[in-house]
Amino acid sequence: MDQEISYSNRHWINVTTAFFLASLPILIIQVFHSSVYFESRVPPYLVFHNIAESFSIIVSMSIFGVGWFTYEQSKDSHTLFLGIAFLGIGLMDMMHMLGYSGMSDLLTPNSPNKSTQFWIIVRFFAAVSFLASAFIPNENGLFKRKEWLLLVPILVSTCTFIAVTYYSDLLPVTFSPEIGLTHFKRVSEFVIIFILTLALIAYRFRIPKFGWDHTKYYIYAFIFCVSSELVFAVYTTVFDIYNVLGHIYKIISFFLIYKGVFIDSVNSPYREILDTNKKLSRSLLEKENLIREIYHRSNNTLQVIGSLILLQAEAYPNNPEVKTVVYRIQDRIQSISLVHRLLFSGKDLSSVSIKEYISGLSNYALQNNDNTSCKLSIHTEIEDRKLLFDMVIPIGLILSELLNNSIKFAFPNVSSGNISIHFYEGRDSRFHLTYSDDGVGMKEDYDFRSCSSLGIQLVQGIAESQLSGKIRFKTGPNFQCEIDFPNNIYKKRV
């Protein structure tokens, strides 16, 4: 509660500071009036006036552009409403600038009264628009057909142009060369100040719902708008210091409104996107760590299972068949475990390098070769690419069986032997795996389909069922197995 009060106090301190900064130049002019007051000559003042009004017009059109073109994405009704209002403000400010005394005639003779009539109308329009905008919510897509809104500023601008240009005598006089500002002009400025004050108060009540950061620039802008109208209510000629100060206030207020609109329609959405991206990145990192931990634990679990099987096999020390079965199970476990180790250590959580995997599997097979009388060499020619672990595990189980068969049976009574493994992707969008050795091979009449070898049955079953591939064996000397399978049988899931 204390924090909320302190935060609210800071708001009012900021508002008070803005009031002080806006009032300070007026106070200085009043206190040092004889020293600082001046009336400019027409040409220099016109340069300043055109620059100031051009800036206001550009900012007005920029606010319209931001509100209009971001609405489809942001659905920010408040910004769209202000943008549409500033379209009318920009058009009428242009009329005010072109109708100023000293400028080339805008269809009819220019005069201080003509430009001031444009000024009063556009300031009334702006003040009423600002007050109405306080009641327009943000981000709810209030306006289904935004094109219809354009009729209001265009209609008001057109009527203003026709009325002031051709029927100026029917409108109240705002400036007279004999008396300067008329009573109507001064009263109008104070009415405009009253409306702007109501807008400022109304925006104060937007803070609890939409936040201080989304409201402060409008509040500051209305403070400077009030100050601008105040000095325009007391100037003597259209070329004096009050007129200059009023236009400076106007520039500041328009810039603050543009900043508020830009923050609401551009900065805030992008900031929300960045915040969402950061949250998603953190969430993704947590999930990646979780998946890595799963791979790590799966690897540990496989090792524990292998160790338990070895311990169980020790109960049958004199049974070579049990020993053989246990070692084969160990080889199969290691072929799966190696995949999990590579996934855990790599950046990609769904794919591993097939070259790195086959190299690791080959080294494991050589290290566990108990046929010490035969020196084996494994030659690999592997296309370096990433494969999904759904593919790699079946490939590993196939190679594990083939390597075991070669090591156990292919090289009896010889001092050395060679094993070759080739893997590549063909132009037919299929992977090709070729395994061969220069051992004794298989009998010419050997029927691989009806054989009783568990290893050969596993190789055929895995190749055809898990890889949806085609398998071919070569009989006779120098065993060879060729497998080709599609490259798109599994989809990335992590």
CORHUGI-V14254 format. One record per residue. N is the residue number from 1. RES is the residue in one small letter. OMEGA is omega in whole degrees, -180 to 180 (999 if undefined). NEAR is the number of other C-alpha atoms within 12 Angstrom. D_FIRST is the distance of its C-alpha to the first C-alpha in Angstrom with 2 decimals. Layout:
n = (N;N)
res = (RES;RES)
omega = (OMEGA;OMEGA)
near = (NEAR;NEAR)
d_first = (D_FIRST;D_FIRST)
//
This chain:
n = (1;2;3;4;5;6;7;8;9;10;11;12;13;14;15;16;17;18;19;20;21;22;23;24;25;26;27;28;29;30;31;32;33;34;35;36;37;38;39;40;41;42;43;44;45;46;47;48;49;50;51;52;53;54;55;56;57;58;59;60;61;62;63;64;65;66;67;68;69;70;71;72;73;74;75;76;77;78;79;80;81;82;83;84;85;86;87;88;89;90;91;92;93;94;95;96;97;98;99;100;101;102;103;104;105;106;107;108;109;110;111;112;113;114;115;116;117;118;119;120;121;122;123;124;125;126;127;128;129;130;131;132;133;134;135;136;137;138;139;140;141;142;143;144;145;146;147;148;149;150;151;152;153;154;155;156;157;158;159;160;161;162;163;164;165;166;167;168;169;170;171;172;173;174;175;176;177;178;179;180;181;182;183;184;185;186;187;188;189;190;191;192;193;194;195;196;197;198;199;200;201;202;203;204;205;206;207;208;209;210;211;212;213;214;215;216;217;218;219;220;221;222;223;224;225;226;227;228;229;230;231;232;233;234;235;236;237;238;239;240;241;242;243;244;245;246;247;248;249;250;251;252;253;254;255;256;257;258;259;260;261;262;263;264;265;266;267;268;269;270;271;272;273;274;275;276;277;278;279;280;281;282;283;284;285;286;287;288;289;290;291;292;293;294;295;296;297;298;299;300;301;302;303;304;305;306;307;308;309;310;311;312;313;314;315;316;317;318;319;320;321;322;323;324;325;326;327;328;329;330;331;332;333;334;335;336;337;338;339;340;341;342;343;344;345;346;347;348;349;350;351;352;353;354;355;356;357;358;359;360;361;362;363;364;365;366;367;368;369;370;371;372;373;374;375;376;377;378;379;380;381;382;383;384;385;386;387;388;389;390;391;392;393;394;395;396;397;398;399;400;401;402;403;404;405;406;407;408;409;410;411;412;413;414;415;416;417;418;419;420;421;422;423;424;425;426;427;428;429;430;431;432;433;434;435;436;437;438;439;440;441;442;443;444;445;446;447;448;449;450;451;452;453;454;455;456;457;458;459;460;461;462;463;464;465;466;467;468;469;470;471;472;473;474;475;476;477;478;479;480;481;482;483;484;485;486;487;488;489;490;491;492;493;494)
res = (m;d;q;e;i;s;y;s;n;r;h;w;i;n;v;t;t;a;f;f;l;a;s;l;p;i;l;i;i;q;v;f;h;s;s;v;y;f;e;s;r;v;p;p;y;l;v;f;h;n;i;a;e;s;f;s;i;i;v;s;m;s;i;f;g;v;g;w;f;t;y;e;q;s;k;d;s;h;t;l;f;l;g;i;a;f;l;g;i;g;l;m;d;m;m;h;m;l;g;y;s;g;m;s;d;l;l;t;p;n;s;p;n;k;s;t;q;f;w;i;i;v;r;f;f;a;a;v;s;f;l;a;s;a;f;i;p;n;e;n;g;l;f;k;r;k;e;w;l;l;l;v;p;i;l;v;s;t;c;t;f;i;a;v;t;y;y;s;d;l;l;p;v;t;f;s;p;e;i;g;l;t;h;f;k;r;v;s;e;f;v;i;i;f;i;l;t;l;a;l;i;a;y;r;f;r;i;p;k;f;g;w;d;h;t;k;y;y;i;y;a;f;i;f;c;v;s;s;e;l;v;f;a;v;y;t;t;v;f;d;i;y;n;v;l;g;h;i;y;k;i;i;s;f;f;l;i;y;k;g;v;f;i;d;s;v;n;s;p;y;r;e;i;l;d;t;n;k;k;l;s;r;s;l;l;e;k;e;n;l;i;r;e;i;y;h;r;s;n;n;t;l;q;v;i;g;s;l;i;l;l;q;a;e;a;y;p;n;n;p;e;v;k;t;v;v;y;r;i;q;d;r;i;q;s;i;s;l;v;h;r;l;l;f;s;g;k;d;l;s;s;v;s;i;k;e;y;i;s;g;l;s;n;y;a;l;q;n;n;d;n;t;s;c;k;l;s;i;h;t;e;i;e;d;r;k;l;l;f;d;m;v;i;p;i;g;l;i;l;s;e;l;l;n;n;s;i;k;f;a;f;p;n;v;s;s;g;n;i;s;i;h;f;y;e;g;r;d;s;r;f;h;l;t;y;s;d;d;g;v;g;m;k;e;d;y;d;f;r;s;c;s;s;l;g;i;q;l;v;q;g;i;a;e;s;q;l;s;g;k;i;r;f;k;t;g;p;n;f;q;c;e;i;d;f;p;n;n;i;y;k;k;r;v)
omega = (179;179;179;179;179;179;179;178;179;177;-177;175;179;179;179;178;178;176;-179;-180;180;-177;-173;179;179;179;180;180;-179;-178;-177;-173;-177;-176;-171;-176;176;171;-175;170;-172;-175;180;-178;180;178;179;-177;-180;178;-178;-179;177;177;-180;-180;180;179;179;180;177;177;177;-179;180;-179;-176;-171;177;-173;-178;-179;-173;-174;-178;-177;-179;-180;178;-180;179;180;179;179;-178;171;177;179;-179;180;-178;173;177;176;178;-179;-178;180;-176;179;-177;175;175;-175;176;-178;175;-176;177;178;176;180;-179;-179;-179;175;174;-177;-177;-178;-177;178;174;-180;-180;-178;179;179;179;179;180;-178;180;-177;178;-178;176;164;173;178;-175;-175;-178;179;-175;-178;-179;-179;-179;-178;-176;-179;180;-180;180;-179;-179;180;178;-179;-179;-176;-176;-176;-172;-177;-178;-178;180;-180;178;177;-178;-180;179;179;-178;-174;-177;-180;178;178;179;-180;-178;179;179;180;-179;173;178;177;179;179;178;177;176;178;179;179;-180;179;176;-179;174;-174;-179;-176;-173;176;-179;-177;180;-174;-169;-177;177;178;178;-179;-178;176;179;175;178;179;179;-180;-180;-180;177;178;-174;-177;-177;177;-179;-179;-174;-175;180;178;177;-179;179;178;176;176;-179;178;-179;-178;179;179;-180;177;178;180;178;179;-179;179;-179;-171;-175;-175;-176;177;179;178;177;178;179;179;179;178;179;179;179;179;178;180;179;179;178;180;177;178;178;180;177;180;177;178;-179;-179;177;177;179;-180;178;179;179;179;178;180;179;178;178;179;179;-179;180;177;180;-174;-176;-178;-177;-180;178;179;180;179;-179;179;178;177;178;179;-180;178;-179;179;177;-178;-180;178;-179;178;179;178;-179;-176;-177;178;-179;-175;-179;-176;175;177;-179;178;180;-178;-178;177;179;180;179;179;178;-180;180;-179;-178;178;-180;176;-173;-179;-178;178;-177;174;179;-180;-179;173;-170;174;-174;178;179;176;176;-177;176;177;-172;-179;175;177;179;180;178;-179;179;179;-178;178;-180;180;180;-177;-174;-167;-169;-171;176;174;174;-176;-179;179;-179;177;-180;177;178;178;178;176;-178;179;180;-180;176;175;-180;179;179;178;179;172;-180;-180;-174;178;-177;178;-177;-177;-177;-179;-178;-177;-176;-178;-178;-178;179;-179;180;178;178;-179;-179;-178;-179;-178;-174;-175;-176;-179;-178;-174;175;-176;180;177;176;178;-177;-180;179;-178;176;178;178;179;171;-175;-177;-177;-175;-177;178;180;179;-178;-177;999)
near = (7;8;9;11;11;12;17;19;14;16;25;20;14;20;28;17;17;29;25;19;20;32;25;19;27;32;18;20;22;18;13;14;16;11;11;18;24;22;18;21;17;20;15;16;27;27;20;25;39;29;20;30;37;28;27;36;33;26;33;38;31;32;40;36;28;36;39;35;24;30;35;22;19;30;28;36;34;44;50;45;43;50;42;41;43;47;40;39;45;39;38;43;42;34;39;41;39;34;34;35;31;26;26;15;20;24;16;22;21;27;30;34;35;43;38;43;42;44;43;40;35;37;37;32;33;43;36;28;34;41;32;23;33;35;27;25;26;30;25;18;22;22;25;15;16;25;17;14;26;24;18;22;31;23;19;29;31;21;24;34;34;22;22;38;30;19;17;26;14;14;23;26;29;37;33;22;16;12;15;25;30;27;18;22;34;27;21;30;36;28;23;36;34;25;30;40;31;27;33;36;25;24;35;31;19;26;25;18;16;21;19;26;23;32;37;34;34;45;42;44;37;46;41;42;46;38;42;37;43;34;37;43;35;30;31;27;33;40;31;30;33;34;34;35;38;35;37;30;37;41;32;33;36;43;31;31;40;36;31;32;45;35;29;40;37;28;20;21;22;17;15;17;15;14;14;15;15;14;14;15;15;14;14;17;17;14;16;24;21;17;25;26;21;19;28;25;19;24;27;22;20;27;26;18;21;27;20;17;24;23;17;16;23;16;13;17;15;11;13;13;13;20;21;21;22;26;28;29;28;31;36;35;32;38;40;38;35;39;41;38;33;35;39;29;23;22;19;23;34;30;32;31;31;39;27;28;41;42;28;28;40;36;23;27;35;29;18;22;24;17;24;19;16;23;21;33;26;30;23;29;21;25;23;19;20;28;37;31;36;31;36;42;35;34;45;42;40;41;47;42;38;41;45;38;33;39;37;29;25;32;31;22;16;19;16;21;30;28;35;32;35;30;34;29;25;15;10;13;14;21;33;31;38;33;40;37;37;28;31;27;25;27;15;15;14;19;18;25;18;12;15;12;17;21;28;32;23;27;37;34;24;30;34;23;18;24;35;24;28;25;29;26;29;25;21;19;19;26;32;31;35;29;36;28;33;25;26;19;21;19;14;16;12;18)
d_first = (0.00;3.80;5.34;5.17;6.42;8.67;9.86;10.72;12.45;14.43;15.59;16.95;18.51;20.26;21.45;22.70;24.47;26.13;27.32;28.73;30.53;31.97;33.13;34.56;37.83;38.49;38.10;40.38;42.99;42.88;43.18;45.82;47.36;50.94;50.37;48.31;49.35;51.87;53.53;54.42;57.70;57.64;58.33;55.65;53.03;53.99;53.31;49.80;49.21;50.46;48.30;45.16;45.92;47.02;43.73;41.90;44.20;43.75;39.95;40.19;42.45;40.27;37.25;39.61;40.84;37.45;36.31;39.68;40.48;37.11;36.58;38.67;36.46;32.98;33.39;31.07;32.13;30.13;31.89;35.22;34.93;34.25;37.07;39.50;38.60;39.21;42.59;43.63;42.09;43.99;47.25;47.12;46.13;49.23;51.28;49.87;50.84;54.30;54.96;54.19;56.99;59.01;58.45;61.27;61.53;59.43;62.26;62.50;62.53;59.23;57.98;54.89;54.62;54.78;52.04;49.85;50.32;49.12;46.16;45.11;45.41;43.43;40.67;40.48;40.41;37.66;35.45;35.90;35.27;32.00;30.84;32.00;30.37;26.89;27.54;28.96;26.76;26.80;28.69;30.22;33.85;34.09;37.46;40.14;42.96;41.64;45.22;45.30;42.51;44.87;47.07;44.68;44.55;48.20;49.35;47.43;48.73;52.27;52.36;50.98;53.62;56.46;55.41;54.94;57.90;60.50;59.34;57.67;59.76;58.17;54.65;53.42;54.41;51.52;53.48;56.82;58.87;59.88;56.50;54.01;50.85;51.60;49.68;48.71;47.29;45.14;43.88;43.18;41.07;38.93;38.61;37.51;34.96;33.67;33.39;31.62;29.11;28.48;28.08;25.54;23.49;23.97;22.77;19.56;18.88;19.72;16.74;14.32;17.34;19.14;16.77;17.05;19.80;21.93;21.65;21.70;25.45;26.38;24.44;26.14;29.41;29.35;28.83;31.99;33.72;33.24;34.60;37.48;38.44;38.23;40.81;42.93;43.16;44.82;47.10;50.80;52.39;51.29;52.03;50.14;47.15;44.72;45.84;45.34;41.81;40.98;42.10;40.11;36.94;37.93;38.40;34.95;33.29;35.31;34.50;30.72;31.13;33.29;30.72;28.03;30.62;31.73;28.28;27.65;31.16;32.23;29.68;26.92;29.45;31.09;27.86;27.07;30.64;30.33;27.15;29.01;32.07;30.21;28.87;32.40;33.93;31.83;32.65;36.29;36.48;35.18;37.79;40.48;39.78;39.93;43.22;44.63;43.80;45.60;48.62;48.59;48.49;51.10;53.34;52.88;53.61;56.79;57.89;57.33;59.37;62.13;62.19;62.40;65.31;67.09;66.61;67.98;70.94;71.92;73.15;75.98;77.30;80.74;79.74;79.76;78.61;75.37;74.87;75.44;73.02;70.31;70.77;70.62;67.38;66.04;67.04;65.28;62.11;62.18;62.65;59.44;57.57;58.41;56.60;53.38;53.71;54.16;51.19;48.99;50.11;50.13;47.54;48.72;47.69;50.29;53.35;55.55;58.41;61.59;63.58;61.45;61.50;65.29;65.87;63.78;65.50;68.93;68.26;67.20;70.43;72.58;70.92;71.60;75.17;77.38;80.55;81.14;84.69;83.53;81.53;79.26;77.73;75.08;75.04;72.09;71.76;68.26;66.56;63.21;60.61;57.51;58.07;55.66;55.71;56.99;60.20;60.32;60.42;63.49;65.18;64.54;66.03;69.07;69.67;69.20;71.97;74.27;73.82;74.57;77.69;78.92;78.35;80.00;82.88;83.56;85.10;87.58;90.05;88.82;87.34;84.79;83.05;80.81;77.96;76.50;73.26;72.60;69.54;68.90;67.79;70.68;70.97;70.93;67.17;68.10;67.69;70.93;71.21;74.62;75.47;78.96;80.97;84.57;85.37;87.92;86.09;86.84;90.11;91.29;91.28;87.92;85.91;82.23;81.31;83.14;82.72;81.43;79.38;75.73;74.67;76.47;75.14;71.56;72.10;73.51;70.89;67.91;69.41;70.18;67.33;64.25;65.30;67.34;69.97;73.74;75.50;79.01;80.97;84.05;86.83;89.45;88.94;85.71;82.99;80.63;77.74;76.19;73.02;71.45;68.34;65.97;63.03;60.57;60.78;57.20;53.95;51.11;48.29;45.99)
//
